[in-house]
Amino acid sequence: MNGNARRRRLTPARIGIYAFLLTAALFFLLPLYIMLVTSFKTMDEIRLGNIFALPVSVTLEPWTTAWSQACTGVNCNGIRGGFWNSVLIAIPSTVLPILLGALNGYALSFWKPRGANVLFAILMMGAFIPVQVMMYPLVRILATLGLFSSLPGIVTVHIIFSMPVMTLLFRNYYLSIPQELFKAARIDGGGFWRIFAQLMLPMSTPMIIVAAIMQVTGVWNDYILGLVFAGRDNLPMTVQLNNVINTTTGERLYNVNMAATILTSMVPLAIYFFSGRWFVRGIAAGAVKG
């Protein structure tokens, strides 16, 4: 019996799968390893050219410089300002789209108003329109409304571009819920808002986690929208990281650049590391159903 199990484990197909997974893991982890070890090296050690070697003398100076002293253009206050700007952008750009997406999905799944299918088709068309195509019209509209180059303006843009995906996620999730549950709530006298707030929204925890992970990482990693719509005082961390790396005055500090890059990607990495299993559970709970 043990021999048969061992032979099953050593089949060519299984070996090929593990070889592919190992290769894929190395492909993604090797750049992260190089960034990490480089961020703890001094510039004298980096000039030796051995990028794979561990640091001989570990230093935290590149990290403190990247956080509070690196030049992001004319200012040399590090990327900490961009970090807090990204936080201020990401929180409302995550909470509001999730609430609106859940409300849209709930209405399209259970109440099915007149023209619901047409509205859903229009939303899905919006998901396939490139951001660059809508850039100039949005600039003109936000400028007319007085929201261009402001925190409410960049949040509004993120809400607009997230609506199709958020609506699709929650609509498909609610379609997996038995209609009898909704009908029972209606018989008990529940109205539109009461059923949504007291029944559907509490049942949506798996999908809310999925949507939050997708939205936070998408907003945090965004560059082009933050560059165009946020304004000079609200530039997100990704824009400031680009300014740090592309600074051409003086010596190019690769250790500081690597530390700044890791600091910028720390939030999405932490979210996926601590919430990965919840993401998989949420997807399995109905994100791809319907």
HELIX and SHEET records of a PDB file:
HELIX    1   1 ASN A    2  ARG A    9  1                                   8    
HELIX    2   2 PRO A   12  SER A   39  1                                  28    
HELIX    3   3 MET A   43  ILE A   46  1                                   4    
HELIX    4   4 GLU A   61  SER A   68  1                                   8    
HELIX    5   5 ARG A   80  TYR A  106  1                                  27    
HELIX    6   6 ALA A  107  TRP A  111  3                                   5    
HELIX    7   7 ALA A  116  ALA A  127  1                                  12    
HELIX    8   8 VAL A  131  LEU A  145  1                                  15    
HELIX    9   9 LEU A  151  LEU A  175  1                                  25    
HELIX   10  10 GLN A  179  ILE A  187  1                                   9    
HELIX   11  11 PHE A  192  ILE A  195  1                                   4    
HELIX   12  12 PHE A  196  MET A  200  3                                   5    
HELIX   13  13 LEU A  201  MET A  203  1                                   3    
HELIX   14  14 THR A  205  TRP A  220  1                                  16    
HELIX   15  15 ILE A  224  PHE A  229  1                                   6    
HELIX   16  16 ARG A  232  ASN A  234  5                                   3    
HELIX   17  17 MET A  237  ILE A  245  1                                   9    
HELIX   18  18 TYR A  254  GLY A  282  1                                  29    
HELIX   19  19 ILE A  283  ALA A  287  3                                   5    
END                                                                             
